[in-house]
Amino acid sequence: MDVLIVLAHPERNSFNGALFDTAYETFASNGHQVQTSDLYRMNFDPCSGASNFTSRKNADYLKLQIEEIHASETGGFAVEIEQEMRKVEAADLIILRFPLWWFSLPAILKGWVDRVFATGRTYGNGRFYENGVFRGKRAMLSLTTGGPVEAYESGGFNGDMMSILRPIHRGILQFVGFDVLAPAIHYGPAHVEDVQRPQWLAEYANRLKKIDDESKLDVGQYV
């Protein structure tokens, strides 16, 4: 299996970093091909714009979708974008590894999606959802929170976690054809006993070893 792990955390020695390392080591030691994108260490620019392209269809007025289609047809994406696109296209499974910030993705990861999931290349012309470009491939969110699990339960302080994640599950991953797996969520790692984090890492590794056996998540039920 070809795996892509995308990390979006500014501190490499964080628990997110440890989960990233655990995923990499688990897949690699079990014979899988693993590619990574450590966005902060790459200094990835999240701002989508003219820099996405090496050539333009209309140099006088920037309409991103028009230029994305043009770049898809002519091989006109900037090198750093083309490299990330090829990683996604090669992967049988992608894992997005991040802390939940403001009920969503960190800006650097959202910007990665904005720039890499380009129309004409990753969706469009009837290629959406079950007919998406990445149908038959799988994706999983792997995230941490600042608050405890009870804050993200139905009726909790922040509301139901699956409802919070639905715009990412449905509006990003399923939109381009991925089968979505159940998210790996670690609640409030900064506030738990020190013995808890190594236990979580071991449990995470055990899950990843058997990930081929997992069924896709029914995202549609979370509305």
C-alpha positions as CSV (number, residue, x, y, z in Angstrom):
1,M,0.0,0.0,0.0
2,D,1.1,3.5,-0.8
3,V,0.5,5.9,2.1
4,L,0.7,9.7,2.3
5,I,0.9,11.3,5.8
6,V,0.4,15.1,5.9
7,L,1.5,16.8,9.2
8,A,0.3,20.3,10.1
9,H,1.7,21.3,13.5
10,P,4.2,24.1,14.2
11,E,6.1,22.1,16.9
12,R,7.8,19.0,15.6
13,N,8.2,17.6,19.2
14,S,4.5,17.8,19.9
15,F,2.2,14.9,20.5
16,N,1.0,15.5,17.0
17,G,4.6,15.0,15.9
18,A,4.8,11.7,17.9
19,L,1.6,10.5,16.3
20,F,3.0,11.3,12.9
21,D,6.2,9.4,13.7
22,T,4.2,6.5,15.0
23,A,2.2,6.3,11.8
24,Y,5.3,6.5,9.6
25,E,7.2,3.9,11.5
26,T,4.2,1.5,11.7
27,F,3.5,1.6,7.9
28,A,7.1,1.5,6.9
29,S,7.9,-1.5,9.2
30,N,5.0,-3.4,7.7
31,G,6.3,-3.0,4.2
32,H,4.2,-0.1,3.0
33,Q,5.5,2.7,0.8
34,V,5.2,5.9,2.8
35,Q,5.4,9.5,1.6
36,T,5.1,12.5,3.9
37,S,4.4,16.2,3.7
38,D,5.5,18.0,6.9
39,L,4.0,21.4,6.0
40,Y,5.6,23.7,8.5
41,R,9.0,22.2,8.0
42,M,8.5,22.5,4.2
43,N,7.5,26.2,4.7
44,F,4.5,25.4,2.6
45,D,2.8,28.6,1.4
46,P,-1.0,28.2,2.1
47,C,-2.0,31.2,0.0
48,S,-3.6,30.2,-3.3
49,G,-2.9,32.5,-6.2
50,A,-0.9,33.2,-9.4
51,S,2.1,31.4,-7.8
52,N,0.2,28.1,-8.3
53,F,1.0,28.2,-12.0
54,T,4.0,28.4,-14.3
55,S,1.9,29.7,-17.2
56,R,-1.4,31.5,-17.4
57,K,-4.4,31.3,-19.7
58,N,-5.3,34.9,-18.8
59,A,-2.4,36.9,-17.4
60,D,-4.5,40.0,-16.9
61,Y,-7.3,38.6,-14.7
62,L,-6.9,35.7,-12.2
63,K,-9.7,33.3,-12.0
64,L,-8.3,30.3,-10.1
65,Q,-10.6,27.6,-11.5
66,I,-10.0,28.7,-15.1
67,E,-6.3,28.6,-14.5
68,E,-6.4,25.3,-12.6
69,I,-8.2,23.7,-15.6
70,H,-5.6,25.3,-18.0
71,A,-2.7,24.0,-15.8
72,S,-4.3,20.5,-15.7
73,E,-4.4,20.5,-19.5
74,T,-1.0,21.9,-20.1
75,G,1.1,20.7,-17.2
76,G,1.3,24.2,-15.9
77,F,1.3,23.8,-12.1
78,A,4.2,25.1,-10.1
79,V,6.8,22.5,-9.0
80,E,5.8,22.5,-5.3
81,I,2.1,22.0,-6.2
82,E,2.8,19.3,-8.8
83,Q,4.9,17.4,-6.3
84,E,2.1,17.4,-3.7
85,M,-0.5,16.4,-6.4
86,R,1.6,13.5,-7.4
87,K,1.9,12.3,-3.8
88,V,-1.9,12.4,-3.4
89,E,-2.4,10.6,-6.7
90,A,0.0,7.9,-5.8
91,A,-1.5,7.2,-2.4
92,D,-3.9,4.4,-1.6
93,L,-4.4,6.0,1.8
94,I,-3.9,9.6,3.0
95,I,-3.8,10.6,6.6
96,L,-4.2,14.3,7.6
97,R,-2.5,14.8,10.9
98,F,-3.4,18.1,12.7
99,P,-4.6,19.8,15.9
100,L,-8.2,21.0,15.6
101,W,-8.1,24.8,15.5
102,W,-11.3,26.9,15.5
103,F,-13.4,23.8,14.8
104,S,-11.4,23.1,11.5
105,L,-8.1,22.6,9.8
106,P,-5.1,24.8,10.6
107,A,-4.6,27.4,8.0
108,I,-1.5,25.8,6.5
109,L,-3.4,22.5,5.9
110,K,-6.5,24.2,4.5
111,G,-4.2,26.1,2.2
112,W,-2.6,22.8,1.1
113,V,-6.1,21.6,0.2
114,D,-6.9,24.9,-1.6
115,R,-3.8,24.7,-3.8
116,V,-3.4,20.9,-4.3
117,F,-7.0,19.8,-4.8
118,A,-7.3,21.7,-8.1
119,T,-10.3,21.6,-10.4
120,G,-9.6,19.8,-13.6
121,R,-7.0,17.7,-11.8
122,T,-8.7,16.4,-8.7
123,Y,-12.4,17.1,-9.5
124,G,-14.7,18.5,-12.1
125,N,-16.5,17.5,-15.3
126,G,-18.8,15.2,-13.4
127,R,-16.1,13.7,-11.2
128,F,-17.5,14.3,-7.7
129,Y,-18.3,12.1,-4.7
130,E,-18.8,8.4,-5.8
131,N,-17.6,9.3,-9.3
132,G,-14.6,11.3,-7.9
133,V,-11.1,11.1,-9.1
134,F,-9.9,9.3,-6.0
135,R,-12.7,6.7,-5.8
136,G,-11.4,3.4,-4.4
137,K,-8.8,5.3,-2.3
138,R,-9.1,6.0,1.4
139,A,-8.5,8.9,3.7
140,M,-8.5,9.5,7.4
141,L,-8.3,12.5,9.7
142,S,-6.0,12.1,12.7
143,L,-6.3,15.0,15.1
144,T,-6.0,16.3,18.6
145,T,-8.2,18.7,20.6
146,G,-7.6,21.1,23.4
147,G,-10.7,20.1,25.3
148,P,-11.8,16.8,26.8
149,V,-14.0,14.2,25.1
150,E,-17.2,15.2,26.9
151,A,-16.9,18.7,25.4
152,Y,-17.3,17.1,21.9
153,E,-20.2,14.8,22.6
154,S,-23.8,15.5,21.5
155,G,-25.1,18.2,23.8
156,G,-21.6,18.9,25.0
157,F,-19.9,22.3,25.3
158,N,-18.6,22.4,21.8
159,G,-21.1,20.1,20.1
160,D,-20.9,16.7,18.4
161,M,-17.4,16.0,17.0
162,M,-18.7,14.2,13.9
163,S,-20.8,17.2,13.0
164,I,-17.8,19.4,13.4
165,L,-15.7,17.2,11.1
166,R,-18.5,16.7,8.5
167,P,-17.4,19.7,6.3
168,I,-13.9,18.1,6.0
169,H,-15.2,14.5,5.6
170,R,-17.9,15.4,3.1
171,G,-16.9,18.7,1.6
172,I,-13.2,17.9,1.0
173,L,-12.4,14.2,1.1
174,Q,-15.6,12.6,-0.1
175,F,-16.1,15.4,-2.6
176,V,-13.0,14.2,-4.6
177,G,-13.9,10.5,-4.2
178,F,-12.1,9.2,-1.1
179,D,-13.7,6.6,1.1
180,V,-13.5,8.2,4.6
181,L,-12.4,6.1,7.5
182,A,-13.3,6.8,11.1
183,P,-11.1,9.6,12.5
184,A,-8.4,9.0,15.0
185,I,-9.1,11.6,17.8
186,H,-7.0,12.2,20.9
187,Y,-8.8,14.6,23.3
188,G,-6.8,17.0,25.3
189,P,-3.3,15.3,25.2
190,A,-1.8,18.3,27.0
191,H,-3.9,17.7,30.0
192,V,-3.6,13.9,30.6
193,E,-1.3,11.9,32.8
194,D,2.1,11.3,31.3
195,V,1.4,7.5,31.2
196,Q,-1.6,8.1,28.9
197,R,0.3,9.4,25.9
198,P,2.5,6.3,25.3
199,Q,-0.6,4.2,25.7
200,W,-2.4,6.2,23.0
201,L,0.6,5.9,20.7
202,A,0.6,2.1,21.1
203,E,-3.1,1.9,20.5
204,Y,-2.8,4.1,17.4
205,A,0.0,1.9,16.0
206,N,-2.2,-1.2,16.6
207,R,-5.1,0.4,14.7
208,L,-2.9,1.3,11.7
209,K,-1.5,-2.2,11.5
210,K,-5.1,-3.5,10.8
211,I,-6.3,-0.5,8.8
212,D,-6.8,-2.6,5.7
213,D,-9.7,-4.4,7.5
214,E,-11.6,-1.2,8.3
215,S,-14.9,-0.3,6.6
216,K,-15.6,3.3,5.4
217,L,-17.4,5.7,7.6
218,D,-21.1,6.5,6.8
219,V,-20.5,10.3,6.7
220,G,-24.1,10.9,5.4
221,Q,-25.6,10.1,8.7
222,Y,-24.0,13.1,10.3
223,V,-26.1,16.1,9.4
